[in-house]
């Protein structure tokens, strides 16, 4: 007497598809069912193993266009045997019973341990990823750096390279540093969520660094060379005579470091004219006399045309 999986009927219903399904739909249906009913995923369950054999045998026929056509024409039965004058003959070379090549090829892709109809060991699975969070300062994000990460498993530590130009909310992946895989599968990864603390006067705009630089009235009117901070340290900046609040100057190459040695951004300096904290009567008197002869409308640009 043939096993139950060889006495099956209607191969299409076994795979849960219609007779008009495409070959790709047949393959997709088989992948889904075979993964669900694989004996390695259901150890010791005889019914599941029989179901797995049933769907595999169905795919051996329906997954082969020539055998499927013969099955649809009624030339072979559900087990792949020839139909002759109302009785089942002996299995010939066209047989597509369980243990052939088509289903095995797919299982080599899905599980990697299916050979010749047998099942060897557990399915290799990737280890779990581990997630961490770190907070870094603006300078470290701009130029890159290193941090030591404590893993929490026996005090193990890991030195983490902070890439130059990392952004707030970016995730750093350390491949293969997570939980070990099973059955020879690859280890998981470490995923590090990065938070960048805001700076007291630097701001970021893409790869550029922005700063508002206060200057005195004489520096604005007469021009000057002033000190300005950058992420690399203090540099000299030439302020042109007649500079106004809002005047923008560029320090080329003083911005965010590019990833993997790429081009750096610039530092954009926005000038802000600042008067003395205490009122100066001499300055007030001079400005009063100056304004009598040099009055001008500072808000002319705000007037509608």
ZIJO-V533708 format. One record per backbone hydrogen bond with DSSP energy under -0.5 kcal/mol. NH is the residue of the N-H (numbers start at 0). CO is the residue of the C=O. If there is no record, write none. Layout:
NH/CO
NH/CO
//
This chain:
5/2
6/3
13/9
14/10
15/11
16/11
20/17
25/21
26/22
27/23
28/24
29/25
30/26
31/27
32/28
33/29
34/30
35/31
36/32
37/33
37/34
40/37
41/37
41/38
44/41
45/43
48/44
49/45
50/46
51/47
52/48
53/49
54/50
55/51
56/52
57/53
58/54
59/55
60/56
60/57
61/57
62/58
63/60
64/62
67/63
68/64
69/65
70/66
71/67
72/68
73/70
74/69
75/69
76/80
79/76
82/74
83/81
83/86
86/83
88/81
88/86
94/91
99/96
104/100
105/101
106/102
107/103
108/104
109/105
110/106
111/106
114/112
114/117
117/114
119/112
120/118
123/110
124/181
126/185
129/188
131/190
133/192
135/194
140/136
141/137
142/138
143/139
144/161
146/159
148/146
148/157
149/147
150/148
150/155
153/151
155/152
157/148
159/146
159/157
161/144
161/159
162/160
164/140
165/140
165/162
168/193
169/166
171/191
173/171
173/189
174/172
176/173
177/187
178/127
180/184
181/124
184/181
187/178
189/173
190/129
190/188
191/171
191/189
192/131
192/190
193/169
193/191
194/133
196/135
196/194
198/201
202/209
204/207
207/204
208/265
209/202
210/267
212/210
212/269
213/211
214/271
216/273
219/215
220/216
221/217
222/217
222/218
223/238
225/223
225/236
227/234
229/232
230/253
232/229
234/227
236/225
238/223
238/236
239/237
241/219
242/219
242/239
245/270
246/243
248/268
250/266
251/249
253/250
254/264
255/206
256/141
257/261
260/257
261/258
264/255
266/250
267/208
267/265
268/248
268/266
269/210
269/267
270/246
270/268
271/212
273/214
280/278
283/279
284/280
285/281
286/282
287/283
288/284
289/285
290/286
291/287
292/288
292/289
293/289
297/295
299/296
301/298
302/298
302/299
//
